[in-house]
Amino acid sequence: AEIVQLMRVACAGGTLPGLVDDGALAQQNGVLRPEFEALYLSVASDREVDAVIVAGRRLYGNGGGTLPSLRVPELDQPSTQNLLRLAGRDMGMVFGRSDLASIATYSRGYPPTVRFALEEARVRGITQVVANQRALVNFSAELFLRQLKQTSSITATMETILRLLSAFSPLPLIVITEFCGITVPEANENVDHLLDLAFVLPDGLHFRITEPLRDAAYRAFDGLRIDSSRVADLLDAYLSSEPDDDARLYLGQTIF
């Protein structure tokens, strides 16, 4: 009641209260712990209070129902370039078109990497940042490697899925299923969990790894061990029965 009252005061002053979850709000399966569900229900039932929870995964109530949520994806390439250009301008830096494209590509749509790139450019110069793209990859990869190690709910099958998608994205569910040697229900269950963690995102009718996680997953689960020829064969078999020309072209690029 005291927390809700404080939130009511904040909202009356034009401020949106935010709860940032660092792992305490929910159990490993995403179900809110009883004390936080009580707080959630109290806030949700109070017409004078608005609040937002920022969490690293989708949250559920004790009844198993999904709570209203909005997934925040990585920035796309044009948005990353705009962020670089605008933030760089505020720091007195002007990027050429090719430099923007290069830094944006290796930032993987992850805003903290963009900030890191700008700080490096301020200290070392834009040319050095463009020439040392490994530093950008290492910056985000190290952060997400820690997250992968701390996420104890990832099973061996999920590791295989992340390893596969880190090397080949997007892929149809049936290709993921056959590569992992599991049933379709098992594949759905594993992919659903990775979707809840935002490690995997839907891409039309297929699935892909979230870009900021790609390099970390490739390193953590040894993407070099992927049997590329087997992936190509499975995709080729899938595409032989795909009637849509655009879909065949899109997934054919993955084979290439």
N, C-alpha and C positions, 0 to 999 in steps of 0.2 A: 504493500500500500504506500509506503514511504517513497519507493522508487517511482511508482506511477504518479504520485503527487509532484515529484521533482520534474518528471517528464511533462506533466501538465503545465507547470510553470514555464519550462523551456519552450514548449509549443506556443504558449500565449505570447512569448516574446519573439516569435518568428523564427525559432531555431528548431531544426529537425534532429532529435536525439538519435544517435547511432550506437549500436552494440557491435563491437568487432570481436568475432569469435577466434580464440586462439586454442581451441580444442576442448573448452570446458562446457560449452552449451549442450553438446550432443554426445551420444555414445558412438562407437565405431560405425554402426549401421545408419547413423544420421538421425536417430530418434532423439528428440529433446529429452534432457534429464528432467525429472519431475518438477524441481524447483524452477527451472527455466520455462517449462511449459506453463506452469502457473502464472509466471510473469507475462509470458506471451499472450495467454488468454485474457489476462487482466487488461493489458494494453489494447488488445484487439476489441474488447467489449467497451472501451471508454471512448466516447465520441469526441472528446476534447484532446485526445492524444494520437499523434502519428509518430511512428518510429521505424527504423530500418535496421536489419541485421546484416552485417557483412561477414560472410562465411566462406570457407574454402570448399564447401560441398553443399549439395541439396539437403534440406532439413525436412524431417517428418514429425508428425504428432504421434503420441503413444498409440493411437488407434490405427496407425499405419498410413494415414492420409498425408498427401504431399502438401506442404505449406506453400502459400503463394510466393513465387520466386521469379527472379529475372537473372538469367545467366549473362554474365559480362564476358564476351569473347575477346580475343586479342584484336588489336587494331589491324585493319587491312593496310596494304602497301600505300595507297594514296593518303590515308589518315596518318600513318606513321611519318610520311614525308612532310605533311602539313605541320605536324607537331614539331618535327625537327626544324623546319623553316621558321615557325613562329617563335618557338622557345629560343632558337639560335639568334633570331633578330633582337630579342630582348637582351641577349648577352653580347650584342654587337658583332655577331658573326653572320656571314653570308655564304650560303652553300651553292655550289654549282649543281646543275641537274644530275650529272653522273655521280657526284659525291652523295647527293641526297638519296639517289636510288640505291647506291651501294650500302650506305650506313643503314638505311631502312630495311634492306633485305636481311642483313645480319643482326638487326635488332629483334627480328622475329615478332614484331608487333607488340613488344613488351615495354611499356612506358618507362620503367626504371632503367632499362638498358639504354633508352634514348637519353635519359638524364645523364647516365654514366658516359655516353658518347660525347655529350656536350661538354661535360667537365674535362674529359680527356682532350677535346678539341681546344678548349680554352687554355689548357696547360701546355699541350704538345703541338697544337696546330691541326687543322683539318686534314692536311696531307698525311700526317702520321696515323691518324685514326683510320683513314681509308686504307692505308697500307697495312695496318695491323688489325685486320678484322677478327683475328683469333681472340683478341682481348674482349671484344663484344660478345662473342660466342661463349667464352669462358665465364664471363660475368653472370649471364643468365643461367648457364648450365650449372654452375656451382650452387646457386640459390635453389634451383629445382631438384638438384641431386639430394640436397638436405631434405626437401619436402618428400621426395620419393622414399628415402630411408626412414622417415618418421611416420609414413603411412603404412601401418602394420596390417591393414586389411587387404593389401594387394597379395593375391595368391600367385602360384607359379604359372597358372594359365593366363592370368592378367598380365604377368610379366612378358609372356610370349606374345600376347596381343600388342602390348606397347612396343616391344622390340620390332614386331612386324610392321606396325603402323609408323614407327619412327623412320623406317627405311622406305616404305611404300604407302603413301596416302594420296587419295582415299582408296578404300577397298570395299567391295560388297560383303555383306555379312556371311554369305555362303563361302566365300574364299577364306575369310577369317576362320570359319568353322572347320573347314576341311584342312587348312594348314595346321590348326591346333589339334586335330584329331579328336574333336568333341562333338556332342550332339547339338542340334539347333537350340533346344531349351537351355543347355549349359552355356552356349555362346551368348544367348540373349541375357542370361543372368549376369555373366561376367561383363558384358558390354554395358549393361544397365548400371552396374556399380561404377564403372569407369566414367560413364556419363554423369553420374551423381557427383563424382569428384572433379568434373570438368577436365579430366585428363584426355578424354575423347569427346569429339563433337560430331553431330550429324552433318553430312555434306550431301544434300539432296537425299537420294535413296541409300547412300553409302555412309561410311564412317571414316574419320581422319583423326590423327593426333592433334591436339592443340599446339600451335606453332611454338610458343615459348618453352614447351616441355620437350620438343622433338630432340634437341641435342642432348639433353640430360638423360632421356630414356634410351637413346642410342648408346650412350656411354655406360649407363647403369646396367643395362640388360644385354650389352654386347651385340649391337646391331650387325657387326661383321659376321656373326654366326648364322645370319639368315641365308637360307638356301634360295638364292635369287631365281634359279632356273625352275624350281618347284612353284614359286609364286607366279612366274610367267606362265607356266603350264596351266595352273589353276585359273588364272585370269583368261587365258586363251580359251579354255573350255567354257568358261562363263560367257565370254563374248560371242561364242559361236551360236548361242541361243538368245542373244540380246537383239531385239528388233529395232531399237532406236539408234539411228546413225550417230547422233550427237553423243549418246552415252558410250557407244563403241569407240568413238574418237577420243573422248575424255579419258576413259580407262586404258585405251591403247597407249596413251602417253605414259602411263605408269609402267606398262610392259617395256616401252622404249627406255 
